[in-house]
Amino acid sequence: MTDSAESASAPLSAGDAERLAEIMRALASPVRLRILSVLRIRPSTVTDLGAQLGIGQTTLSNHLRLLRNLSVVRGDRDGRHIHYVLFDDHVADLFDEAMGHLRHLPSNR
């Protein structure tokens, strides 16, 4: 994608719109948002995530694979364990902005 100052003054290209839509669709899953909320706080293994979120390891692995393929999270191997983290500060910022927006919405929903 282009630099944010540049993108504010020009329409989104078709290619960027497709890529952004793919990421937004991935983020539209409550399970994936819960995963990101944990990874926003600390790196975690699939086992850690499963224990904290009450979600099976197979389900988590499938969600993490999709998030990894879209560069939303990355897995850092430590021996036999993979510790998942947010891909970079942009993902953390996106999550924080979305949460900030949620807090400003009317609470009648």
VODO-979715 format. One record per residue (C-alpha): residue number from 0; residue in three letters; chain; x, y, z. Coordinates in steps of 0.001 Angstrom, whole numbers. Example, Ala and Ser with C-alpha at 12.3 -4.5 7.8 and 13.67 -1.06 7.14 Angstrom:
BEGIN
<seq = 0 | type = ALA | mol = A | c1 = 12300 | c2 = -4500 | c3 = 7800>
<seq = 1 | type = SER | mol = A | c1 = 13670 | c2 = -1060 | c3 = 7140>
! end
This chain:
BEGIN
<seq = 0 | type = MET | mol = A | c1 = 0 | c2 = 0 | c3 = 0>
<seq = 1 | type = THR | mol = A | c1 = 974 | c2 = 3579 | c3 = -405>
<seq = 2 | type = ASP | mol = A | c1 = 2102 | c2 = 6027 | c3 = 2235>
<seq = 3 | type = SER | mol = A | c1 = -816 | c2 = 7320 | c3 = 4350>
<seq = 4 | type = ALA | mol = A | c1 = -396 | c2 = 10957 | c3 = 3282>
<seq = 5 | type = GLU | mol = A | c1 = -468 | c2 = 9859 | c3 = -343>
<seq = 6 | type = SER | mol = A | c1 = -3476 | c2 = 7591 | c3 = 180>
<seq = 7 | type = ALA | mol = A | c1 = -5487 | c2 = 10413 | c3 = 1779>
<seq = 8 | type = SER | mol = A | c1 = -5262 | c2 = 12477 | c3 = -1399>
<seq = 9 | type = ALA | mol = A | c1 = -5905 | c2 = 9745 | c3 = -3979>
<seq = 10 | type = PRO | mol = A | c1 = -8518 | c2 = 7041 | c3 = -4415>
<seq = 11 | type = LEU | mol = A | c1 = -7535 | c2 = 3511 | c3 = -3489>
<seq = 12 | type = SER | mol = A | c1 = -6247 | c2 = 1488 | c3 = -6429>
<seq = 13 | type = ALA | mol = A | c1 = -8190 | c2 = -1638 | c3 = -7363>
<seq = 14 | type = GLY | mol = A | c1 = -5299 | c2 = -3837 | c3 = -6251>
<seq = 15 | type = ASP | mol = A | c1 = -4943 | c2 = -2106 | c3 = -2881>
<seq = 16 | type = ALA | mol = A | c1 = -8715 | c2 = -2241 | c3 = -2372>
<seq = 17 | type = GLU | mol = A | c1 = -8723 | c2 = -6015 | c3 = -2977>
<seq = 18 | type = ARG | mol = A | c1 = -5812 | c2 = -6586 | c3 = -587>
<seq = 19 | type = LEU | mol = A | c1 = -7313 | c2 = -4341 | c3 = 2102>
<seq = 20 | type = ALA | mol = A | c1 = -10704 | c2 = -6055 | c3 = 1733>
<seq = 21 | type = GLU | mol = A | c1 = -9022 | c2 = -9440 | c3 = 2221>
<seq = 22 | type = ILE | mol = A | c1 = -7407 | c2 = -8221 | c3 = 5457>
<seq = 23 | type = MET | mol = A | c1 = -10655 | c2 = -6627 | c3 = 6654>
<seq = 24 | type = ARG | mol = A | c1 = -12564 | c2 = -9863 | c3 = 5979>
<seq = 25 | type = ALA | mol = A | c1 = -9994 | c2 = -11727 | c3 = 8063>
<seq = 26 | type = LEU | mol = A | c1 = -10418 | c2 = -9214 | c3 = 10882>
<seq = 27 | type = ALA | mol = A | c1 = -14220 | c2 = -9542 | c3 = 10738>
<seq = 28 | type = SER | mol = A | c1 = -14071 | c2 = -12804 | c3 = 12716>
<seq = 29 | type = PRO | mol = A | c1 = -14778 | c2 = -12543 | c3 = 16468>
<seq = 30 | type = VAL | mol = A | c1 = -12397 | c2 = -15463 | c3 = 17088>
<seq = 31 | type = ARG | mol = A | c1 = -9576 | c2 = -13745 | c3 = 15209>
<seq = 32 | type = LEU | mol = A | c1 = -10207 | c2 = -10478 | c3 = 17035>
<seq = 33 | type = ARG | mol = A | c1 = -9988 | c2 = -12321 | c3 = 20353>
<seq = 34 | type = ILE | mol = A | c1 = -6684 | c2 = -13872 | c3 = 19216>
<seq = 35 | type = LEU | mol = A | c1 = -5349 | c2 = -10422 | c3 = 18307>
<seq = 36 | type = SER | mol = A | c1 = -6474 | c2 = -9047 | c3 = 21673>
<seq = 37 | type = VAL | mol = A | c1 = -4269 | c2 = -11595 | c3 = 23451>
<seq = 38 | type = LEU | mol = A | c1 = -1335 | c2 = -11080 | c3 = 21083>
<seq = 39 | type = ARG | mol = A | c1 = -1681 | c2 = -7315 | c3 = 21593>
<seq = 40 | type = ILE | mol = A | c1 = -687 | c2 = -7959 | c3 = 25217>
<seq = 41 | type = ARG | mol = A | c1 = 1942 | c2 = -10702 | c3 = 24849>
<seq = 42 | type = PRO | mol = A | c1 = 3360 | c2 = -13354 | c3 = 22508>
<seq = 43 | type = SER | mol = A | c1 = 1542 | c2 = -16669 | c3 = 22900>
<seq = 44 | type = THR | mol = A | c1 = 1704 | c2 = -20260 | c3 = 21716>
<seq = 45 | type = VAL | mol = A | c1 = -1339 | c2 = -22094 | c3 = 20354>
<seq = 46 | type = THR | mol = A | c1 = -1543 | c2 = -23913 | c3 = 23695>
<seq = 47 | type = ASP | mol = A | c1 = -1513 | c2 = -20615 | c3 = 25619>
<seq = 48 | type = LEU | mol = A | c1 = -4160 | c2 = -19112 | c3 = 23338>
<seq = 49 | type = GLY | mol = A | c1 = -6350 | c2 = -22201 | c3 = 23657>
<seq = 50 | type = ALA | mol = A | c1 = -6206 | c2 = -22123 | c3 = 27441>
<seq = 51 | type = GLN | mol = A | c1 = -6928 | c2 = -18404 | c3 = 27624>
<seq = 52 | type = LEU | mol = A | c1 = -9676 | c2 = -18265 | c3 = 25005>
<seq = 53 | type = GLY | mol = A | c1 = -11248 | c2 = -21704 | c3 = 25453>
<seq = 54 | type = ILE | mol = A | c1 = -10781 | c2 = -22544 | c3 = 21767>
<seq = 55 | type = GLY | mol = A | c1 = -9411 | c2 = -25824 | c3 = 20391>
<seq = 56 | type = GLN | mol = A | c1 = -5888 | c2 = -25977 | c3 = 19016>
<seq = 57 | type = THR | mol = A | c1 = -6983 | c2 = -27077 | c3 = 15544>
<seq = 58 | type = THR | mol = A | c1 = -9371 | c2 = -24137 | c3 = 15245>
<seq = 59 | type = LEU | mol = A | c1 = -6731 | c2 = -21732 | c3 = 16520>
<seq = 60 | type = SER | mol = A | c1 = -4103 | c2 = -23107 | c3 = 14139>
<seq = 61 | type = ASN | mol = A | c1 = -6431 | c2 = -22564 | c3 = 11179>
<seq = 62 | type = HIS | mol = A | c1 = -7145 | c2 = -18975 | c3 = 12203>
<seq = 63 | type = LEU | mol = A | c1 = -3462 | c2 = -18265 | c3 = 12872>
<seq = 64 | type = ARG | mol = A | c1 = -2471 | c2 = -19693 | c3 = 9468>
<seq = 65 | type = LEU | mol = A | c1 = -4840 | c2 = -17278 | c3 = 7726>
<seq = 66 | type = LEU | mol = A | c1 = -3597 | c2 = -14326 | c3 = 9825>
<seq = 67 | type = ARG | mol = A | c1 = 15 | c2 = -15321 | c3 = 9110>
<seq = 68 | type = ASN | mol = A | c1 = -630 | c2 = -15543 | c3 = 5364>
<seq = 69 | type = LEU | mol = A | c1 = -1997 | c2 = -11982 | c3 = 5437>
<seq = 70 | type = SER | mol = A | c1 = 958 | c2 = -10686 | c3 = 7517>
<seq = 71 | type = VAL | mol = A | c1 = -1287 | c2 = -9804 | c3 = 10444>
<seq = 72 | type = VAL | mol = A | c1 = 621 | c2 = -12088 | c3 = 12833>
<seq = 73 | type = ARG | mol = A | c1 = 3913 | c2 = -13901 | c3 = 12641>
<seq = 74 | type = GLY | mol = A | c1 = 5213 | c2 = -16981 | c3 = 14385>
<seq = 75 | type = ASP | mol = A | c1 = 8653 | c2 = -16976 | c3 = 15986>
<seq = 76 | type = ARG | mol = A | c1 = 10000 | c2 = -20485 | c3 = 16505>
<seq = 77 | type = ASP | mol = A | c1 = 11667 | c2 = -21334 | c3 = 19817>
<seq = 78 | type = GLY | mol = A | c1 = 12681 | c2 = -24978 | c3 = 19657>
<seq = 79 | type = ARG | mol = A | c1 = 9473 | c2 = -27004 | c3 = 19373>
<seq = 80 | type = HIS | mol = A | c1 = 7229 | c2 = -24037 | c3 = 20176>
<seq = 81 | type = ILE | mol = A | c1 = 5995 | c2 = -21221 | c3 = 17966>
<seq = 82 | type = HIS | mol = A | c1 = 5259 | c2 = -17961 | c3 = 19741>
<seq = 83 | type = TYR | mol = A | c1 = 2763 | c2 = -15850 | c3 = 17822>
<seq = 84 | type = VAL | mol = A | c1 = 2976 | c2 = -12059 | c3 = 17872>
<seq = 85 | type = LEU | mol = A | c1 = 1354 | c2 = -9205 | c3 = 15971>
<seq = 86 | type = PHE | mol = A | c1 = 3196 | c2 = -8710 | c3 = 12685>
<seq = 87 | type = ASP | mol = A | c1 = 4198 | c2 = -5112 | c3 = 13438>
<seq = 88 | type = ASP | mol = A | c1 = 3124 | c2 = -1866 | c3 = 15100>
<seq = 89 | type = HIS | mol = A | c1 = 696 | c2 = -1113 | c3 = 12252>
<seq = 90 | type = VAL | mol = A | c1 = -1428 | c2 = -4104 | c3 = 13252>
<seq = 91 | type = ALA | mol = A | c1 = -1389 | c2 = -2992 | c3 = 16902>
<seq = 92 | type = ASP | mol = A | c1 = -2357 | c2 = 544 | c3 = 15833>
<seq = 93 | type = LEU | mol = A | c1 = -5196 | c2 = -763 | c3 = 13647>
<seq = 94 | type = PHE | mol = A | c1 = -6511 | c2 = -2881 | c3 = 16526>
<seq = 95 | type = ASP | mol = A | c1 = -6226 | c2 = 23 | c3 = 18986>
<seq = 96 | type = GLU | mol = A | c1 = -8020 | c2 = 2416 | c3 = 16609>
<seq = 97 | type = ALA | mol = A | c1 = -10845 | c2 = -80 | c3 = 16089>
<seq = 98 | type = MET | mol = A | c1 = -11193 | c2 = -543 | c3 = 19854>
<seq = 99 | type = GLY | mol = A | c1 = -11178 | c2 = 3244 | c3 = 20330>
<seq = 100 | type = HIS | mol = A | c1 = -13962 | c2 = 3544 | c3 = 17776>
<seq = 101 | type = LEU | mol = A | c1 = -15949 | c2 = 796 | c3 = 19499>
<seq = 102 | type = ARG | mol = A | c1 = -15735 | c2 = 2642 | c3 = 22819>
<seq = 103 | type = HIS | mol = A | c1 = -17225 | c2 = 5763 | c3 = 21185>
<seq = 104 | type = LEU | mol = A | c1 = -20231 | c2 = 3996 | c3 = 19662>
<seq = 105 | type = PRO | mol = A | c1 = -23642 | c2 = 4222 | c3 = 21318>
<seq = 106 | type = SER | mol = A | c1 = -24049 | c2 = 1309 | c3 = 23724>
<seq = 107 | type = ASN | mol = A | c1 = -27567 | c2 = 364 | c3 = 22599>
<seq = 108 | type = ARG | mol = A | c1 = -26361 | c2 = -2454 | c3 = 20301>
! end
